Amino acid sequence: MHVIRGVRDPAASFPLNSAVDDSGERRQANRALAVSAVGLALTGLLEMAIAVLSGSVALLGDALHNLSDVSTSALVFVGFRASRKLPTERYPYGYERAEDLAGIGVAVVIWGSALVAGFESVTKLLHHGSTTHLGWGTAAGAVGIEGNQIVARSKLVVGRRIRSAN
């Protein structure tokens, strides 16, 4: 019979350099998130305005999608910040559950925007609604596509610069 004495930590053979300062990369990542949030907010607000003017439910759906991306990013950011708080007498296990609450908030925003878009689609279908200002709607859709592409490219560039895994 093989007897093991003592505790062997396999990770001890591969020490990690814990003195790495990644504050510069974090600043760049936070700046990229802020810029993308502003870009998506502007795109979403423009699409929302044209959707209301034209009655386009498809444009409304994309506007809700862009605006919900902004709000869910804010929820996640707040959840991450709150989860870093140290334990207190009232919360002896800390605030790590804030991330869980943020996840619930993200789900609520996604479901809410889907329900609004679905309700508007069914209402328009049942009441024979029409879409007007097709040129404006098409232009707003193109702005939505381009806005999403610009935001995605800028985040990709920053992600590669800071060697982010995602």
C-alpha positions in Angstrom: 0.0 0.0 0.0 1.3 3.4 -1.0 1.3 6.0 1.9 1.4 9.7 1.2 2.8 11.9 3.9 2.5 15.7 3.8 0.8 17.9 1.4 2.2 18.3 -2.1 1.1 21.3 -4.2 1.7 20.6 -7.9 1.3 24.4 -8.6 4.4 25.1 -6.4 6.6 23.8 -9.3 5.2 26.5 -11.6 5.2 29.8 -9.6 3.3 32.6 -11.2 4.8 36.1 -11.4 2.3 37.9 -9.1 4.2 41.2 -9.4 2.7 42.0 -12.8 1.1 45.5 -13.0 -1.8 45.4 -15.4 -3.3 48.7 -14.5 -2.4 50.2 -17.9 -4.1 47.4 -19.7 -7.2 47.7 -17.4 -7.4 51.4 -18.2 -7.2 50.7 -21.9 -9.9 48.1 -21.6 -12.2 50.3 -19.6 -11.6 53.2 -22.1 -12.5 50.8 -25.0 -15.7 49.8 -23.1 -16.6 53.4 -22.5 -16.0 54.4 -26.1 -18.0 51.4 -27.4 -20.8 52.2 -25.0 -21.0 55.8 -26.3 -20.9 54.5 -29.9 -23.6 52.0 -29.3 -25.7 54.5 -27.4 -25.6 57.0 -30.2 -26.3 54.4 -32.8 -29.2 53.0 -30.8 -30.7 56.4 -30.1 -30.5 57.4 -33.8 -32.2 54.1 -34.7 -34.8 54.5 -32.1 -35.7 58.0 -33.3 -36.0 56.8 -36.9 -38.0 53.7 -35.8 -40.5 55.9 -34.0 -40.7 58.2 -37.1 -41.0 55.4 -39.6 -42.9 52.8 -37.7 -40.2 50.2 -38.5 -40.4 47.4 -36.0 -37.2 45.8 -37.3 -35.3 49.1 -36.7 -36.9 49.3 -33.3 -35.6 45.8 -32.5 -32.1 46.7 -33.5 -32.3 50.0 -31.5 -33.4 48.0 -28.5 -30.6 45.6 -29.0 -27.9 48.3 -29.2 -29.3 50.2 -26.2 -29.6 46.9 -24.1 -26.0 46.2 -24.9 -25.1 49.5 -23.3 -27.2 49.0 -20.3 -26.1 45.4 -19.7 -22.4 46.5 -20.0 -23.1 49.1 -17.3 -24.8 46.4 -15.1 -21.8 44.1 -15.5 -19.3 46.9 -14.8 -21.2 47.9 -11.6 -21.4 44.2 -10.5 -17.7 43.7 -11.0 -16.9 46.9 -9.1 -19.2 46.0 -6.2 -17.9 42.4 -6.0 -14.4 43.8 -5.3 -15.5 45.4 -2.0 -14.1 43.8 1.1 -16.3 42.0 3.6 -18.0 44.1 6.3 -19.8 43.3 9.5 -23.2 43.3 7.6 -21.8 41.3 4.7 -19.2 39.0 6.2 -18.7 37.0 3.0 -18.2 40.1 0.9 -20.0 41.4 -2.1 -19.1 38.7 -4.6 -22.8 38.0 -5.1 -23.1 41.4 -6.8 -21.9 39.7 -10.0 -24.8 37.2 -9.7 -27.2 40.1 -9.3 -25.7 41.8 -12.3 -26.3 38.5 -14.3 -29.9 38.5 -13.3 -30.1 42.2 -14.4 -28.6 41.3 -17.8 -31.2 38.6 -18.3 -34.0 40.9 -17.3 -32.9 43.6 -19.8 -32.5 41.0 -22.6 -35.9 39.5 -22.0 -37.5 42.9 -21.6 -36.2 44.2 -24.9 -37.3 41.0 -26.6 -40.8 41.2 -25.2 -41.1 44.9 -26.3 -39.9 44.1 -29.8 -42.2 41.0 -30.0 -45.2 42.9 -28.7 -44.7 45.7 -31.2 -44.2 43.2 -34.0 -47.4 41.3 -33.2 -49.4 44.5 -32.7 -48.3 45.9 -36.0 -49.1 42.6 -37.8 -52.6 42.3 -36.3 -53.5 46.0 -36.9 -52.1 46.1 -40.4 -49.5 48.7 -39.5 -47.4 50.3 -42.2 -43.9 51.6 -42.4 -43.1 55.0 -43.8 -40.0 57.0 -44.5 -38.3 53.9 -46.0 -35.2 55.9 -47.1 -34.7 57.1 -43.5 -35.2 53.6 -42.2 -32.7 52.2 -44.6 -30.1 54.8 -43.8 -30.6 54.3 -40.0 -30.2 50.5 -40.6 -26.9 51.2 -42.4 -25.8 53.5 -39.6 -26.6 50.7 -37.2 -24.5 48.2 -39.1 -21.6 50.6 -39.5 -21.8 51.7 -35.8 -21.6 48.0 -34.7 -18.7 47.3 -37.0 -16.7 50.4 -35.8 -17.3 49.4 -32.1 -16.3 45.8 -32.8 -13.1 46.8 -34.6 -12.0 49.3 -32.0 -12.5 46.7 -29.2 -10.6 44.1 -31.3 -7.7 46.5 -31.7 -7.5 47.3 -28.0 -7.9 43.6 -27.1 -5.0 42.6 -29.4 -2.9 45.5 -28.0 -3.4 44.4 -24.4 -3.3 40.7 -25.3 -6.7 40.0 -24.0 -8.0 36.4 -24.2 -11.4 37.5 -25.4 
